[in-house]
């Protein structure tokens, strides 16, 4: 049993907060460990490694003299190196003056180390976030495997009663006489599925126990919920994975494409949907929401969405994926998150899409709880996505973030000297003000955006 699926039964704020704290703590620990270990390898002494801020509730000092601690406010963390005045790596003037009398001690400080060591230490945090995402995505792809070719029925989904005879292990050869292409041939598969007759019962040509035969089966892509997007219209009204939508505004439907069409043409008008769940039929009023979605060729397009994902009428059987293929897919997935995030930010700045696409701590916490409630794999996937986002955010050239420090180091590399202490103090204050402003803006989105 997947214990995270029990969360909705107990529900409530405590589990949302718990999921958020777990997700954030893992990501922060990986990020800060990147700073810590590369700094240590580079000869810079880490004095404090802290998970959380505020009052310390546990600490210990290791044999290298680093204090490891857990603080009361679990909403971030930091590594303070020798010579740092604070968690943002501001310079401790008194400590640095003392270190100047001892070249060996000066070399061990963050501000007296060579430029390459400082740059590597700062860059390591975001790099470790990206590496974590790639490793997690790789593990998930290895666990999921690749869809078997020819397409083979794995586990049948529970659909409303019908006279179907598909069975696990059946190899699919054709649908209504049309030869089925390889699932791995994306173009041919897309063309094939587009031309499947829109009928509630289809004739499947199959191979079963070495014999070919024709059996009846449901439409290949039924209007069944396989995933519910957090903070979506479907999530808000309580739709659940496994629900089958059998009617919209009194019209019977059996294909996900029919549901999609009804939603996209609604212009936001509430729809009355009939849902089959556990042997009974429920009725919900569901109002689609305007959603900005990234396009493959770049940019965004606006659609009406309710926030559910569909799938085939069965779980396809899979074969083990190779490590190389899993790693490649993980790198592509991480790059797509970075690319769509940067594109989304640019389109928000230019006004092409709504700034409500930025979520604050409340939105991230709600998403954490929702993903945890849908199973461990979904929650782990969300952590990997969030890790990429945190790594990317820290690379923004804002003073007080890692990207801001890297800009200072680039300036030093070009001019041969670092920015003056006075300029750094001003820029750091500006950077902190910008970060706080963004946090307030994002919190406002959580509270007031639909």
Secondary structure, DSSP 8 states (H G I E B T S, - for coil): --GGGGHHHH-SHHHHHHHHHHHHHHHHHHHHHHHHHHHHHTT--EEEEEEEEEEEEEEEE-TTS-EEEEEEEEEEEEEEETTBSSTT--B-HHHHHHHTT-HHHHHTSTTTS-HHHHHHHHHHHHHHHHHHHHHHHHHHHHHH-EE-SS-BEEEE---SS------TT-EEEEETTEE---TT-HHHHHHHHHTS---SEEEEEEEETTEEEEEEEE-SS-SB-SEE-TTSHHHHHT--TT-EEEEETTEE--SHHHHHHHHHTSTT-EEEEEEEETTEEEEEEEE-EEEEEE-TTSSEEEEEE--EE---SEEE-EE---HHHHHHHHHHHHHHHHHHHHHHHHHHHTTSS-GGG---HHHHHHHHHHHHHT-HHHHHHHHHHHHHHHHHHHTSS-TTSHHHHHHHHHHHHHHSS---HHHHHHHHHHHHHHHHHHHHHHHHHHHH--
